[in-house]
Structures are given as structure tokens and as C-alpha cells.
């Protein structure tokens, strides 16, 4: 009877649905969104009516310990104050790094005001020997917490490996 009960418990455990969401840490410490944002690219175009800027070709964005590389980055300014950066939108194969952590995906949205990054499109997060893949990644740069959503895949490394 005891063996049957253990087998039943194990069967129930494997019958549970796999979560479509996994929490991760990203970067560890709080990010200072008030630091200047440095952008390097092959070209720049500016919309004179909105003041928004589009950087193209080998774009690198740096703000403190946050680094983003992409094919194209749009910088969106808040209304009324052309000095206040509201959002940074990146496309064309995005690589985001902070400390020892890295994430890549097809596009990214960085809300400077809230300190949140949303990365989507075949996301891959690398933290040391651990990799996590999914459809979307949400990161709160203020806390360093992140969530991978969608069809989440990872390989768990046993201790000593």
C-alpha cells in the first residue's frame, strides 16, 4: 500500500502543468535611471516635429551598468520637455547586459521613468552556467527581478557539474 501511495504521489507531481512563467534575478543591484544615456551608432535621424531620434547601425546604448546593443534604437522623448527621455525602443537583434547577466531577443522596450525593460521574440537569458529561454522577459531594473514568460525552457545543472 505504501509503495502504491508513493507511486501515486509521483504520478500526480508529473501531471501538474509546467508554469509558463519563471522568476529570475537580473543584474543584482538597483539601477540608477537618472544617469546619462550614451548612444553610439553608424547614423542618426531626428524628427524635428517630435524631437524623437532614431539611431541605426551597430547601435550601443549605455546607462551606468546597463548596456544594450541593437540594429536600430528609437529614443522617445516626453511631451513638452525634449530633455526628458521617456522610452528607448530597440529592434534588430537586441543584446542586453547588466553585470554578469545577459539577455537577447528580437526587440526591447526600456521605460526610463519606471525602470522596466520588456524584451520579446525568442528570448534567451544567460546567468553564469544557467540559460533560460522563453517568449518574453520583463525586468524591473529597480529591484533586479525579472520574469521569463511564454514557453519557458531551461537546463538545470546538478551540483558539482
N, CA, C and O of each residue as an XYZ file, in Angstrom:
644
protein
N       0.828     -1.189      0.000
C       0.000      0.000      0.000
C       0.873      1.254      0.000
O       0.585      2.207     -0.723
N       1.942      1.261      0.808
C       2.830      2.421      0.890
C       3.483      2.698     -0.461
O       3.576      3.855     -0.871
N       3.934      1.657     -1.157
C       4.548      1.811     -2.474
C       3.540      2.375     -3.463
O       3.895      3.212     -4.294
N       2.280      1.929     -3.387
C       1.234      2.459     -4.267
C       1.023      3.952     -4.012
O       0.903      4.727     -4.960
N       0.976      4.363     -2.736
C       0.785      5.768     -2.374
C       1.933      6.632     -2.898
O       1.689      7.722     -3.416
N       3.173      6.168     -2.775
C       4.332      6.909     -3.271
C       4.267      7.023     -4.787
O       4.524      8.092     -5.342
N       3.924      5.928     -5.461
C       3.810      5.953     -6.927
C       2.711      6.915     -7.359
O       2.872      7.627     -8.351
N       1.602      6.948     -6.634
C       0.504      7.858     -6.949
C       0.928      9.305     -6.766
O       0.590     10.149     -7.596
N       1.659      9.615     -5.699
C       2.147     10.974     -5.456
C       3.103     11.422     -6.555
O       3.029     12.559     -7.020
N       4.005     10.524     -6.973
C       4.953     10.843     -8.043
C       4.197     11.089     -9.346
O       4.517     12.030    -10.073
N       3.209     10.266     -9.649
C       2.412     10.442    -10.869
C       1.675     11.778    -10.843
O       1.598     12.461    -11.864
N       1.137     12.152     -9.693
C       0.438     13.445     -9.572
C       1.401     14.611     -9.773
O       1.044     15.619    -10.383
N       2.607     14.473     -9.263
C       3.605     15.523     -9.407
C       3.906     15.787    -10.874
O       3.984     16.941    -11.295
N       4.075     14.721    -11.657
C       4.388     14.893    -13.075
C       3.172     15.308    -13.891
O       3.326     15.758    -15.027
N       1.978     15.170    -13.351
C       0.769     15.564    -14.070
C       0.491     17.060    -13.932
O      -0.340     17.598    -14.664
N       1.169     17.741    -13.009
C       0.956     19.174    -12.827
C       1.449     19.930    -14.056
O       2.476     19.570    -14.632
N       0.727     20.974    -14.462
C       1.172     21.731    -15.636
C       2.465     22.482    -15.336
O       2.679     22.956    -14.221
N       3.329     22.581    -16.357
C       4.568     23.333    -16.218
C       4.235     24.809    -16.288
O       3.513     25.239    -17.188
N       4.744     25.580    -15.366
C       4.466     27.012    -15.336
C       4.981     27.691    -16.594
O       6.059     27.365    -17.091
N       4.215     28.620    -17.096
C       4.615     29.377    -18.278
C       5.312     30.662    -17.853
O       5.407     31.610    -18.634
N       5.798     30.695    -16.620
C       6.450     31.886    -16.097
C       7.518     31.463    -15.106
O       7.265     30.609    -14.255
N       8.704     32.043    -15.199
C       9.800     31.730    -14.298
C      10.430     33.031    -13.827
O      10.758     33.892    -14.643
N      10.601     33.180    -12.520
C      11.229     34.384    -11.976
C      12.739     34.209    -11.965
O      13.252     33.123    -11.697
N      13.445     35.303    -12.264
C      14.905     35.301    -12.262
C      15.392     36.601    -11.641
O      14.631     37.562    -11.521
N      16.639     36.630    -11.254
C      17.287     37.876    -10.872
C      18.056     38.368    -12.092
O      18.573     37.554    -12.856
N      18.144     39.667    -12.289
C      18.881     40.181    -13.437
C      19.676     41.405    -12.993
O      19.103     42.459    -12.717
N      20.977     41.261    -12.927
C      21.839     42.381    -12.585
C      22.099     42.572    -11.107
O      23.084     43.208    -10.731
N      21.240     42.035    -10.267
C      21.502     42.036     -8.838
C      21.124     43.285     -8.071
O      20.280     43.213     -7.177
N      21.717     44.429     -8.383
C      21.505     45.623     -7.579
C      20.636     46.629     -8.319
O      20.410     46.510     -9.524
N      20.153     47.620     -7.580
C      19.290     48.648     -8.156
C      20.026     49.467     -9.208
O      21.196     49.813     -9.042
N      19.320     49.767    -10.290
C      19.860     50.552    -11.401
C      19.484     52.015    -11.209
O      18.366     52.308    -10.786
N      20.388     52.936    -11.509
C      20.123     54.368    -11.389
C      19.697     54.922    -12.750
O      20.543     55.205    -13.598
N      18.390     55.075    -12.956
C      17.847     55.553    -14.227
C      18.096     57.044    -14.448
O      17.783     57.563    -15.519
N      18.645     57.733    -13.469
C      18.939     59.164    -13.618
C      20.310     59.414    -14.241
O      20.666     60.559    -14.522
N      21.074     58.355    -14.457
C      22.383     58.514    -15.086
C      22.196     58.869    -16.564
O      21.179     58.522    -17.164
N      23.167     59.554    -17.140
C      23.053     59.896    -18.566
C      23.052     58.638    -19.437
O      23.619     57.607    -19.075
N      22.398     58.756    -20.596
C      22.338     57.656    -21.558
C      23.247     58.012    -22.722
O      23.038     59.018    -23.400
N      24.264     57.173    -22.952
C      25.202     57.375    -24.054
C      24.815     56.443    -25.197
O      24.609     55.248    -24.983
N      24.716     56.991    -26.423
C      24.353     56.190    -27.583
C      25.418     56.363    -28.658
O      25.830     57.483    -28.962
N      25.861     55.239    -29.232
C      26.804     55.233    -30.342
C      26.158     54.457    -31.482
O      25.583     53.391    -31.259
N      26.248     54.991    -32.725
C      25.651     54.303    -33.870
C      26.333     54.746    -35.157
O      27.157     55.660    -35.159
N      25.972     54.076    -36.260
C      26.501     54.449    -37.568
C      25.801     55.677    -38.128
O      26.414     56.456    -38.858
N      24.505     55.866    -37.792
C      23.776     57.036    -38.284
C      22.684     57.453    -37.313
O      22.269     56.679    -36.450
N      22.224     58.695    -37.469
C      21.199     59.278    -36.613
C      20.251     60.094    -37.480
O      20.688     60.869    -38.331
N      18.940     59.914    -37.260
C      17.955     60.801    -37.879
C      17.038     61.314    -36.775
O      16.697     60.581    -35.847
N      16.641     62.588    -36.885
C      15.818     63.232    -35.865
C      14.554     63.766    -36.516
O      14.616     64.419    -37.558
N      13.405     63.490    -35.904
C      12.127     64.044    -36.334
C      11.983     65.417    -35.678
O      11.832     65.509    -34.460
N      12.029     66.474    -36.473
C      12.020     67.835    -35.938
C      10.702     68.199    -35.260
O      10.686     69.069    -34.388
N       9.592     67.553    -35.640
C       8.312     67.886    -35.003
C       8.183     67.279    -33.618
O       7.609     67.900    -32.722
N       8.712     66.065    -33.426
C       8.615     65.418    -32.113
C       9.919     65.479    -31.328
O       9.917     65.393    -30.100
N      11.024     65.628    -32.039
C      12.329     65.598    -31.385
C      12.835     64.189    -31.156
O      13.948     64.011    -30.661
N      12.039     63.171    -31.507
C      12.455     61.778    -31.328
C      13.612     61.451    -32.257
O      13.690     61.952    -33.379
N      14.500     60.610    -31.778
C      15.707     60.264    -32.516
C      15.723     58.775    -32.857
O      15.299     57.940    -32.059
N      16.221     58.454    -34.062
C      16.375     57.063    -34.479
C      17.843     56.842    -34.801
O      18.386     57.459    -35.717
N      18.484     55.956    -34.041
C      19.883     55.590    -34.242
C      19.898     54.272    -35.003
O      19.187     53.337    -34.632
N      20.698     54.184    -36.063
C      20.739     52.979    -36.892
C      22.160     52.471    -37.074
O      23.115     53.247    -37.113
N      22.281     51.149    -37.184
C      23.554     50.517    -37.486
C      24.475     50.386    -36.296
O      24.996     51.381    -35.793
N      24.680     49.155    -35.841
C      25.619     48.871    -34.739
C      25.399     49.790    -33.537
O      26.340     50.401    -33.030
N      24.160     49.878    -33.094
C      23.811     50.801    -32.009
C      24.208     50.196    -30.667
O      23.945     49.026    -30.388
N      24.849     51.023    -29.845
C      25.206     50.647    -28.481
C      24.673     51.737    -27.555
O      24.969     52.919    -27.728
N      23.879     51.315    -26.565
C      23.298     52.228    -25.583
C      23.866     51.846    -24.221
O      23.836     50.679    -23.830
N      24.389     52.851    -23.495
C      24.969     52.604    -22.175
C      24.362     53.575    -21.180
O      24.331     54.784    -21.410
N      23.876     53.024    -20.059
C      23.423     53.844    -18.934
C      23.898     53.161    -17.661
O      23.323     52.160    -17.234
N      24.944     53.704    -17.059
C      25.515     53.079    -15.871
C      25.995     51.675    -16.184
O      26.830     51.483    -17.068
N      25.464     50.678    -15.453
C      25.869     49.281    -15.669
C      24.986     48.561    -16.682
O      25.180     47.373    -16.936
N      24.020     49.265    -17.260
C      23.126     48.688    -18.259
C      23.672     48.958    -19.653
O      23.997     50.096    -19.994
N      23.772     47.886    -20.467
C      24.258     48.023    -21.838
C      23.291     47.314    -22.771
O      22.816     46.213    -22.493
N      23.010     47.987    -23.901
C      22.105     47.425    -24.892
C      22.729     47.597    -26.270
O      23.199     48.683    -26.610
N      22.735     46.531    -27.061
C      23.208     46.592    -28.437
C      22.063     46.143    -29.338
O      21.339     45.204    -29.010
N      21.902     46.832    -30.497
C      20.808     46.507    -31.410
C      21.110     47.064    -32.785
O      22.040     47.850    -32.959
N      20.314     46.648    -33.763
C      20.450     47.174    -35.115
C      19.896     48.579    -35.237
O      20.442     49.404    -35.969
N      18.795     48.860    -34.509
C      18.188     50.189    -34.546
C      17.576     50.514    -33.191
O      16.982     49.646    -32.550
N      17.719     51.764    -32.755
C      17.169     52.215    -31.477
C      16.470     53.547    -31.683
O      17.040     54.485    -32.241
N      15.214     53.615    -31.219
C      14.461     54.863    -31.239
C      14.411     55.411    -29.818
O      14.113     54.681    -28.873
N      14.704     56.698    -29.675
C      14.627     57.368    -28.381
C      13.401     58.264    -28.418
O      13.317     59.179    -29.238
N      12.449     58.002    -27.528
C      11.188     58.729    -27.476
C      11.235     59.681    -26.284
O      11.491     59.272    -25.152
N      10.982     60.958    -26.563
C      11.002     61.981    -25.517
C       9.594     62.255    -25.034
O       8.633     62.095    -25.787
N       9.464     62.671    -23.775
C       8.178     63.047    -23.210
C       7.667     64.314    -23.870
O       8.448     65.099    -24.409
N       6.369     64.513    -23.830
C       5.775     65.699    -24.437
C       6.114     66.942    -23.625
O       6.086     66.923    -22.394
N       6.435     68.021    -24.331
C       6.693     69.301    -23.670
C       8.120     69.500    -23.205
O       8.596     70.634    -23.167
N       8.819     68.430    -22.849
C      10.183     68.561    -22.353
C      11.096     67.670    -23.195
O      11.160     66.460    -22.977
N      11.791     68.259    -24.139
C      12.605     67.463    -25.062
C      13.853     66.891    -24.394
O      14.571     66.110    -25.018
N      14.124     67.249    -23.171
C      15.281     66.699    -22.466
C      14.930     65.428    -21.688
O      15.824     64.680    -21.291
N      13.643     65.181    -21.469
C      13.198     64.034    -20.676
C      12.998     62.817    -21.587
O      12.045     62.783    -22.365
N      13.882     61.825    -21.497
C      13.736     60.602    -22.280
C      12.701     59.725    -21.589
O      12.830     59.381    -20.414
N      11.673     59.375    -22.350
C      10.590     58.570    -21.819
C      10.819     57.084    -22.070
O      10.621     56.255    -21.182
N      11.239     56.758    -23.296
C      11.344     55.352    -23.661
C      12.445     55.146    -24.686
O      12.721     56.021    -25.507
N      13.073     53.970    -24.625
C      14.064     53.553    -25.606
C      13.545     52.256    -26.218
O      13.324     51.273    -25.511
N      13.350     52.259    -27.556
C      12.835     51.096    -28.273
C      13.942     50.543    -29.157
O      14.503     51.276    -29.971
N      14.261     49.273    -29.013
C      15.353     48.652    -29.779
C      14.817     47.490    -30.604
O      13.976     46.720    -30.141
N      15.321     47.374    -31.844
C      14.945     46.276    -32.731
C      16.180     45.784    -33.468
O      17.242     46.406    -33.429
N      16.013     44.658    -34.136
C      17.112     44.158    -34.959
C      18.127     43.348    -34.187
O      19.330     43.575    -34.317
N      17.661     42.406    -33.383
C      18.583     41.578    -32.605
C      19.150     42.350    -31.444
O      20.172     43.021    -31.586
N      18.505     42.270    -30.294
C      18.863     43.060    -29.122
C      19.647     42.210    -28.132
O      19.248     41.089    -27.816
N      20.759     42.743    -27.646
C      21.537     42.118    -26.578
C      21.568     43.094    -25.415
O      22.006     44.235    -25.561
N      21.101     42.640    -24.259
C      21.046     43.457    -23.056
C      21.954     42.823    -22.017
O      21.825     41.632    -21.733
N      22.877     43.600    -21.440
C      23.750     43.066    -20.392
C      23.722     43.991    -19.184
O      23.576     45.207    -19.301
N      23.865     43.377    -18.035
C      23.952     44.107    -16.768
C      24.740     43.232    -15.812
O      24.285     42.157    -15.422
N      25.935     43.699    -15.435
C      26.804     42.865    -14.614
C      27.195     41.623    -15.386
O      27.611     41.711    -16.541
N      27.064     40.465    -14.754
C      27.405     39.192    -15.392
C      26.226     38.574    -16.147
O      26.374     37.521    -16.767
N      25.058     39.220    -16.099
C      23.857     38.672    -16.723
C      23.673     39.231    -18.120
O      24.033     40.377    -18.392
N      23.109     38.414    -19.011
C      22.851     38.844    -20.386
C      21.514     38.280    -20.842
O      21.096     37.201    -20.423
N      20.851     39.040    -21.714
C      19.598     38.587    -22.314
C      19.578     39.050    -23.757
O      20.055     40.137    -24.084
N      19.022     38.216    -24.611
C      18.898     38.611    -26.009
C      17.507     38.285    -26.504
O      16.847     37.375    -26.002
N      17.065     39.051    -27.510
C      15.747     38.854    -28.094
C      15.630     39.675    -29.365
O      16.591     40.327    -29.774
N      14.474     39.651    -29.985
C      14.259     40.361    -31.245
C      14.071     41.860    -31.042
O      14.560     42.660    -31.840
N      13.357     42.252    -29.969
C      13.139     43.672    -29.696
C      13.046     43.922    -28.193
O      12.788     43.013    -27.404
N      13.266     45.194    -27.822
C      13.212     45.567    -26.412
C      12.578     46.941    -26.261
O      12.733     47.810    -27.119
N      11.862     47.123    -25.156
C      11.304     48.414    -24.771
C      11.829     48.719    -23.369
O      11.634     47.934    -22.441
N      12.490     49.856    -23.225
C      13.020     50.281    -21.931
C      12.311     51.553    -21.533
O      12.502     52.596    -22.159
N      11.490     51.479    -20.493
C      10.812     52.645    -19.953
C      11.741     53.273    -18.923
O      11.922     52.736    -17.830
N      12.323     54.404    -19.274
C      13.319     55.044    -18.416
C      12.697     55.507    -17.105
O      13.309     55.377    -16.045
N      11.479     56.049    -17.173
C      10.815     56.559    -15.972
C      10.559     55.477    -14.930
O      10.798     55.688    -13.741
N      10.070     54.310    -15.376
C       9.715     53.252    -14.431
C      10.867     52.294    -14.158
O      10.850     51.580    -13.155
N      11.869     52.268    -15.036
C      12.986     51.347    -14.858
C      12.652     49.920    -15.251
O      13.255     48.977    -14.739
N      11.691     49.754    -16.162
C      11.298     48.419    -16.620
C      11.766     48.189    -18.052
O      11.716     49.085    -18.894
N      12.230     46.944    -18.309
C      12.620     46.525    -19.653
C      11.757     45.340    -20.036
O      11.599     44.397    -19.262
N      11.201     45.395    -21.237
C      10.408     44.304    -21.786
C      11.110     43.830    -23.046
O      11.210     44.572    -24.024
N      11.596     42.596    -23.024
C      12.318     42.003    -24.152
C      11.441     40.893    -24.717
O      10.889     40.095    -23.960
N      11.308     40.834    -26.045
C      10.444     39.812    -26.641
C      11.057     39.253    -27.913
O      11.962     39.838    -28.508
N      10.531     38.093    -28.311
C      10.983     37.449    -29.537
C      12.155     36.519    -29.320
O      13.307     36.945    -29.393
N      11.874     35.242    -29.050
C      12.921     34.232    -28.840
C      13.963     34.697    -27.829
O      15.145     34.810    -28.154
N      13.527     34.962    -26.622
C      14.385     35.483    -25.556
C      15.278     34.380    -24.992
O      14.833     33.253    -24.774
N      16.529     34.721    -24.764
C      17.483     33.824    -24.122
C      18.205     34.606    -23.034
O      18.834     35.627    -23.311
N      18.114     34.125    -21.794
C      18.773     34.753    -20.647
C      19.925     33.864    -20.221
O      19.752     32.654    -20.071
N      21.107     34.451    -20.023
C      22.279     33.707    -19.584
C      22.775     34.298    -18.267
O      23.054     35.493    -18.173
N      22.878     33.442    -17.255
C      23.385     33.834    -15.945
C      24.367     32.766    -15.501
O      23.974     31.708    -15.009
N      25.647     33.054    -15.680
C      26.667     32.047    -15.374
C      26.488     30.844    -16.271
O      26.462     30.978    -17.494
N      26.363     29.651    -15.669
C      26.176     28.423    -16.447
C      24.713     28.144    -16.763
O      24.407     27.188    -17.475
N      23.811     28.961    -16.247
C      22.386     28.739    -16.430
C      21.853     29.548    -17.607
O      22.159     30.732    -17.750
N      21.055     28.899    -18.442
C      20.366     29.598    -19.521
C      18.874     29.311    -19.409
O      18.458     28.201    -19.077
N      18.078     30.342    -19.696
C      16.626     30.219    -19.686
C      16.123     30.842    -20.980
O      16.482     31.972    -21.310
N      15.300     30.114    -21.704
C      14.723     30.611    -22.948
C      13.218     30.740    -22.772
O      12.602     29.977    -22.027
N      12.636     31.708    -23.461
C      11.197     31.907    -23.406
C      10.760     32.879    -24.481
O      11.550     33.269    -25.341
N       9.505     33.264    -24.427
C       8.954     34.181    -25.418
C       9.166     35.646    -25.043
O       9.394     36.489    -25.910
N       9.089     35.942    -23.743
C       9.172     37.323    -23.263
C       9.952     37.391    -21.946
O       9.976     36.433    -21.174
N      10.576     38.522    -21.711
C      11.285     38.778    -20.460
C      10.903     40.158    -19.963
O      11.027     41.142    -20.693
N      10.439     40.236    -18.726
C      10.155     41.507    -18.069
C      11.176     41.684    -16.954
O      11.341     40.799    -16.115
N      11.866     42.834    -16.941
C      12.867     43.095    -15.912
C      12.531     44.403    -15.215
O      12.270     45.413    -15.869
N      12.538     44.383    -13.884
C      12.427     45.595    -13.085
C      13.845     45.956    -12.671
O      14.411     45.323    -11.779
N      14.424     46.966    -13.309
C      15.815     47.336    -13.028
C      15.988     47.915    -11.627
O      17.107     47.947    -11.114
N      14.906     48.372    -11.000
C      14.988     48.916     -9.645
C      15.281     47.822     -8.622
O      15.994     48.052     -7.645
N      14.726     46.631     -8.853
C      14.920     45.526     -7.913
C      15.860     44.451     -8.447
O      16.394     43.652     -7.677
N      16.066     44.429     -9.775
C      16.855     43.374    -10.387
C      16.058     42.121    -10.657
O      16.604     41.141    -11.162
N      14.761     42.130    -10.327
C      13.920     40.957    -10.543
C      13.412     40.909    -11.972
O      13.116     41.940    -12.577
N      13.317     39.701    -12.502
C      12.808     39.514    -13.848
C      11.930     38.295    -13.932
O      11.991     37.408    -13.080
N      11.103     38.253    -14.973
C      10.208     37.141    -15.208
C      10.281     36.738    -16.667
O      10.107     37.574    -17.554
N      10.538     35.465    -16.922
C      10.507     34.922    -18.272
C       9.138     34.288    -18.453
O       8.688     33.513    -17.609
N       8.467     34.625    -19.574
C       7.120     34.125    -19.826
C       7.043     33.452    -21.186
O       7.941     33.578    -22.018
N       5.954     32.738    -21.386
C       5.750     32.020    -22.634
C       6.149     30.576    -22.437
O       6.020     30.042    -21.336
N       6.614     29.960    -23.444
C       7.087     28.579    -23.332
C       8.502     28.616    -22.785
O       9.455     28.793    -23.543
N       8.650     28.451    -21.466
C       9.927     28.586    -20.772
C      10.697     27.273    -20.844
O      10.149     26.201    -20.590
N      11.989     27.376    -21.199
C      12.857     26.213    -21.287
C      14.177     26.507    -20.589
O      14.732     27.598    -20.719
N      14.671     25.528    -19.852
C      15.965     25.671    -19.192
C      16.575     24.296    -18.986
O      15.886     23.279    -19.073
N      17.857     24.273    -18.715
C      18.558     23.049    -18.329
C      19.104     23.299    -16.932
O      19.860     24.246    -16.715
N      18.722     22.457    -15.996
C      19.167     22.597    -14.623
C      20.439     21.788    -14.439
O      20.491     20.609    -14.791
N      21.465     22.423    -13.885
C      22.758     21.778    -13.679
C      22.837     21.206    -12.270
O      22.674     21.950    -11.303
N      23.082     19.914    -12.127
C      23.254     19.340    -10.799
C      24.503     19.913    -10.126
O      25.431     20.367    -10.796
N      24.510     19.885     -8.805
C      25.669     20.377     -8.055
C      26.899     19.556     -8.435
O      26.814     18.341     -8.617
N      28.040     20.229     -8.551
C      29.290     19.547     -8.856
C      29.545     19.343    -10.326
O      30.589     18.805    -10.694
N      28.642     19.748    -11.171
C      28.817     19.581    -12.622
C      29.582     20.741    -13.207
O      29.825     20.775    -14.413
